[in-house]
Amino acid sequence: MLNRKAGKMKKYVIVLGLVMGSGVAISQDDRQTVMPVSVSYFGNFATHPGVKIGTEYHLKHISVLKEKKRKTKELLKSRIIVPSMSVYAHPQTKVGWLSAVDFELRRNNLSKGRFWGVGAGLGYLRQFNVGETYVVDESGSVKKAPLASKGYFSPQTYLTYGKYFGKNDMKNKALYSRLNVHYIFGYNAAMVPDFSLELGMIWNPKWGIRRSQIKKKST
Amino acid sequence: MKYLGIALILLTAVSCQKKADDLAIQETVFVRNNGADMPVYIRGNIASKVMILVVHGGPGGNGLEYRSGRYVEALEDKYAMAYWDQRGQGMSHGQYAASHVNIEQMVDDLDAVVKVMKAKYGEDLSIVLLGHSWGGTLTAKYMITERLQDNVKAWIEADGAHDIPKLNKDATRMFIAEANTQIAAGNSVDQWQAILDWASAIDTNNISVDQGGEINSKAYEAEGYLRNDGILSSSSGGITNSLFFGPTNPIISGISGNATSNLLNEVEELSMTDELHKVTIPCLFLWGKYDFVVPPQLGVDAYNEVSSAQKKLVIFESSGHSPMDNEWEKFTQEVIEFVDLVK
């Protein structure tokens, strides 16, 4: 019993220290790390397979400490720029190449080692025909069009959920899923929505561009 | 044990052979025309030098919807089947103005598809057009446009909507007549009574576009009652398309097809019966007796109007709008007999 009380006491001191120390030099925060890299399965309509690679540039982090009953919960709210490139294939119809830059609001619950995010971004979809493409010119003669493709402006919105391999540490690897809704403009004289599902891994390489600093506040 | 081993080897050899045959001609060719890239899925026996070019229904359908059921298996064994995704439908894609979605443009697209098929598979390729429902509208327009019909060997129209104002009138009369028959026979009485009341209130001299849409949806409803009462044959398995793994993305195909359909309101006033006399190539008209979507009277009219020396009309006694599903064996037999005659 005595030891437990002592443990609680120690925790309160740490929390108080964190609250009081919100103005301390942020560079000392050991969670500050480099831009993570992600690789995922990218399934257009969930089942038409592809691969996506991406990274994250963290614009801002705000660490919020919430005291609930006898526990302290740390939420890390992040604003992130997410550039990515995806390639996927539909059998016998198309290969899609999607380049996108998204803005994401992410809420990391570090105590539980998981995060939620919502985002929106701009994208460009290049759709390549799978199979020979032929063009009939005005004289009626038929010619082959090599590597035929068409490009579309394709913004997107998404929801993401991830789980870190450990708790209280953003340097850990995480598994994530992401549901994207793409809006393909100028497609067949209309705007056509499409969706894709991602399942992937995100991790911090040993070197790279550093993430932004973490500001802390408590409630 | 020895015999089991031999049987396994034979089975493996046979199944491999079947698979190799299936893959013998299985490719996608895209036709690019006036801003649209349209896939044509080629399946079956190209060595026959006969190709049935399927012009799908809708507007808003897709070519591979027609690669399902038993009739396809028999036809692909004998001929090459080409399933074309029309502009703005299926997996066709492209950037063009809404003004480029009209029936003249789609006839031009069909002409481009025919030219590409011949350029790719040889000028000696015999192409037979098979248009179903909206595909009947499009192929009818192709047939009466200049002399485009000379580029193909023959025309099969299956429950084709080549005269929509007439279709609306005929369907209304057919609803009333069939409702009385079914009520007298004691079949789905409440449902048919509702159809009778609704159809009796339509002024056939003044049918609006909205009423045309209602006629279309009631037609499928009526077909459902006939199927439930065992008057229509039910479809019988065969090839099925995979929703999640097939070439067609159902979301894109559905939404894009619907948008394209909305741009084609002009077809509501399209009446081509009086121009069908321009058709001189061999024709086969295939109609379901209980087709309320496109009543069989349109098939009778088309048969009477075309100037072709070789022509035939077949009414399927236990079929609705899709005799290739309801009576696939007879449908296949009629198509094969006709194609073998004209190829």
Interface residues (C-beta under 8 A of the other chain):
Chain A: N44 F45 A46 T47 H48 H90 P91 Q92 T93 K94 Q127 N129 V130 G131 E132 T133 Y134 V135 V136 G140 V142 A145 A148 K150 Y152 I184 G186 Y187 N188 A189 A190 V192 P193 D194 F195
Chain B: E27 T28 V29 F30 V31 R32 N33 A36 D37 P39 Y41 R87 G88 M91 S92 H93 G94 Q95 Y96 A97 A98 H100 V101 D111 A112 K115 V116 A119 K120 F244 F245 G246 P247 T248 N249 P250 I251 I252 I255 S256 A259 T260 L263
